[in-house]
Amino acid sequence: MKATGIVRRIDDLGRVVIPKEIRRTMRIREGSPLEIYTDREGEVIFKKYSPVGEMSSFAYQYVDTLNKVCQMSVAVTDRDTIIACAGIPRKEFTDKKISEDYESIIETRNMYTHKNGAPCVQICEGAEAYVKYAMPIVSEGDIVGSIACISTDSNMMADQNSTEAKLIQTAASFLGRQFEG
């Protein structure tokens, strides 16, 4: 564990403020769920909770099926990292942080379709994997992640009415419902 040198006191209601620098670095936003752990040495550990991460094996089966049946390269993300992918190297992409540009796409809450001639958006920094279509996964009004159709070709062509786009929308809706009730 890395020491920050920052000390905070617990208030009379048992609250502690996580410093802004740490929240920004760890991409912790207002309302972000955190898991709380303790260890034998008495340390209290806060870890970002990812409902999508809890379903990683299911997400992998889903994207693997999309890849095999439709020959699509697909990735499922939570709000920060790639959780599951198929059609692109798993070891190279799984658990990698998503790019800030891709994070901005998710925040719009709308279907993203790459516009021909527009700059390509990388799903994660420094990777030759570009977002062709993407849809946020919304559960009970909250964005929990996304699903994206990926291309390794920066000269890709995208069509709003394509079957791939409809499959991404359907998958996002289906995965969102898996988190409800």
Backbone torsions as a table, in degrees:
resi	resn	phi	psi	omega
1	MET	NA	143.6	-176.6
2	LYS	-98.4	126.0	177.9
3	ALA	-79.1	140.6	179.9
4	THR	-103.3	-19.4	-177.2
5	GLY	81.2	4.0	-179.9
6	ILE	-96.7	129.8	178.9
7	VAL	-116.6	133.9	177.3
8	ARG	-129.1	147.9	177.6
9	ARG	-99.7	150.2	176.0
10	ILE	-84.1	133.7	179.7
11	ASP	-82.7	-179.4	-175.0
12	ASP	-67.2	-13.1	175.9
13	LEU	-99.1	5.7	178.3
14	GLY	84.2	14.9	-178.2
15	ARG	-93.5	150.9	173.9
16	VAL	-135.4	140.6	-179.5
17	VAL	-90.4	128.3	173.7
18	ILE	-85.6	122.4	-175.7
19	PRO	-55.1	146.1	-177.3
20	LYS	-55.8	-40.0	-178.7
21	GLU	-61.0	-40.6	-179.8
22	ILE	-70.8	-43.0	178.9
23	ARG	-60.4	-41.4	-179.4
24	ARG	-67.4	-47.3	-179.2
25	THR	-61.7	-41.2	-177.1
26	MET	-90.3	2.2	-179.0
27	ARG	56.6	44.5	176.3
28	ILE	-94.9	120.0	-178.7
29	ARG	-107.4	167.3	174.6
30	GLU	-57.8	130.6	-179.3
31	GLY	87.8	-3.7	178.6
32	SER	-64.2	132.3	177.2
33	PRO	-75.6	137.8	177.9
34	LEU	-124.8	138.1	172.0
35	GLU	-91.3	144.2	-179.8
36	ILE	-118.5	125.8	179.7
37	TYR	-121.2	158.1	168.5
38	THR	-128.2	154.0	175.3
39	ASP	-120.9	178.9	-175.4
40	ARG	-66.1	-24.4	-179.9
41	GLU	-85.3	4.1	178.1
42	GLY	86.8	11.4	178.8
43	GLU	-80.6	142.7	174.1
44	VAL	-105.8	126.8	-174.3
45	ILE	-119.9	127.3	174.4
46	PHE	-100.9	131.0	178.6
47	LYS	-131.4	136.4	177.0
48	LYS	-61.0	134.2	179.4
49	TYR	-95.6	131.9	178.7
50	SER	-121.9	106.3	177.1
51	PRO	-61.6	-32.2	177.9
52	VAL	-67.6	-39.5	178.1
53	GLY	-60.1	-32.1	178.1
54	GLU	-65.8	-23.0	-178.5
55	MET	-107.2	26.7	-172.8
56	SER	-59.6	-39.5	-179.2
57	SER	-68.5	-38.5	176.3
58	PHE	-65.3	-44.0	179.4
59	ALA	-60.9	-41.5	178.9
60	TYR	-62.5	-44.2	179.3
61	GLN	-61.1	-38.8	-179.4
62	TYR	-64.9	-50.7	-178.8
63	VAL	-68.6	-32.6	177.7
64	ASP	-64.0	-40.5	177.8
65	THR	-65.3	-45.2	177.1
66	LEU	-58.2	-41.0	-179.4
67	ASN	-65.6	-46.3	-176.9
68	LYS	-70.3	-42.3	-175.9
69	VAL	-79.1	-39.9	-173.0
70	CYS	-109.5	-0.6	-176.6
71	GLN	54.0	39.3	177.2
72	MET	-102.9	140.8	169.0
73	SER	-89.0	125.3	-170.8
74	VAL	-134.8	146.7	174.9
75	ALA	-135.8	141.2	172.6
76	VAL	-111.7	133.2	-180.0
77	THR	-123.9	158.9	162.7
78	ASP	-92.8	-154.7	-177.5
79	ARG	-77.1	-10.2	-173.9
80	ASP	-127.9	-35.8	-171.2
81	THR	-133.8	163.6	173.8
82	ILE	-79.9	124.0	-177.0
83	ILE	-92.6	-42.2	-178.2
84	ALA	-150.6	148.1	177.3
85	CYS	-152.1	157.9	175.9
86	ALA	-148.4	143.5	-178.1
87	GLY	91.6	-10.0	172.4
88	ILE	-130.9	155.0	-174.6
89	PRO	-59.8	117.6	-178.0
90	ARG	-57.5	-48.5	-176.6
91	LYS	-61.9	-31.8	-177.3
92	GLU	-78.1	-27.3	-172.7
93	PHE	-113.9	-32.8	-177.7
94	THR	-61.2	134.6	-179.3
95	ASP	73.2	7.1	175.3
96	LYS	-81.0	144.1	178.0
97	LYS	-68.5	139.5	176.9
98	ILE	-73.5	155.9	-179.4
99	SER	-73.5	158.6	177.6
100	GLU	-63.6	-36.1	178.0
101	ASP	-63.8	-41.0	178.8
102	TYR	-69.6	-38.1	176.8
103	GLU	-58.8	-39.5	177.9
104	SER	-63.1	-37.1	177.5
105	ILE	-61.9	-45.4	-178.7
106	ILE	-61.6	-42.0	-176.5
107	GLU	-62.4	-21.8	-179.4
108	THR	-70.1	-20.3	-178.7
109	ARG	67.0	14.5	-178.3
110	ASN	-120.1	162.0	174.1
111	MET	-64.3	133.7	176.3
112	TYR	-108.2	132.1	173.4
113	THR	-127.5	125.8	177.7
114	HIS	-60.8	129.5	178.7
115	LYS	-89.8	128.5	179.8
116	ASN	-57.5	129.8	-178.7
117	GLY	90.8	-14.1	178.4
118	ALA	-81.2	157.3	176.6
119	PRO	-60.1	143.7	178.8
120	CYS	-78.6	145.8	177.2
121	VAL	-103.9	123.0	176.6
122	GLN	-79.9	141.2	178.3
123	ILE	-71.5	-33.3	172.8
124	CYS	-141.7	153.0	-174.9
125	GLU	-60.2	139.1	173.1
126	GLY	73.1	14.4	-178.3
127	ALA	-114.6	145.2	176.8
128	GLU	-85.9	58.7	178.5
129	ALA	-139.0	115.6	-172.9
130	TYR	-112.5	146.7	-177.1
131	VAL	-82.6	119.8	177.6
132	LYS	-92.5	-50.9	175.8
133	TYR	-135.8	146.8	175.6
134	ALA	-150.7	147.3	178.2
135	MET	-142.2	129.4	175.7
136	PRO	-64.9	147.8	172.6
137	ILE	-96.5	117.5	-177.1
138	VAL	-114.0	131.2	177.5
139	SER	-131.8	123.6	-179.9
140	GLU	51.3	39.0	176.2
141	GLY	85.9	-7.2	-179.6
142	ASP	-106.1	141.2	173.8
143	ILE	-77.3	121.5	179.5
144	VAL	-108.1	-14.0	-179.4
145	GLY	171.1	-153.6	-179.6
146	SER	-159.0	166.8	171.1
147	ILE	-132.0	138.9	-175.6
148	ALA	-137.6	144.1	169.0
149	CYS	-90.3	127.0	-172.2
150	ILE	-111.3	145.2	173.6
151	SER	-127.2	142.0	175.1
152	THR	-92.9	0.8	179.6
153	ASP	-104.0	117.9	-179.7
154	SER	-72.7	-7.7	177.0
155	ASN	-101.8	30.7	-175.8
156	MET	-66.8	155.4	175.3
157	MET	-112.8	133.2	-179.7
158	ALA	-125.7	145.2	-179.8
159	ASP	-131.3	123.6	-177.5
160	GLN	-54.3	-33.2	-175.2
161	ASN	-98.3	15.5	-177.5
162	SER	-73.3	161.9	176.6
163	THR	-63.3	-38.3	178.1
164	GLU	-58.4	-44.4	179.9
165	ALA	-61.6	-43.4	179.9
166	LYS	-66.3	-37.7	177.5
167	LEU	-65.2	-39.0	178.2
168	ILE	-65.1	-42.7	177.8
169	GLN	-62.8	-44.1	-179.9
170	THR	-63.4	-44.3	-179.6
171	ALA	-62.5	-42.4	179.7
172	ALA	-63.1	-42.2	178.6
173	SER	-64.6	-45.2	179.7
174	PHE	-62.5	-47.7	-179.2
175	LEU	-64.2	-37.8	177.6
176	GLY	-60.1	-38.7	179.6
177	ARG	-70.8	-22.6	178.4
178	GLN	-66.6	-24.0	-178.3
179	PHE	-88.7	-14.8	-176.9
180	GLU	-85.7	147.0	174.0
181	GLY	40.3	NA	NA
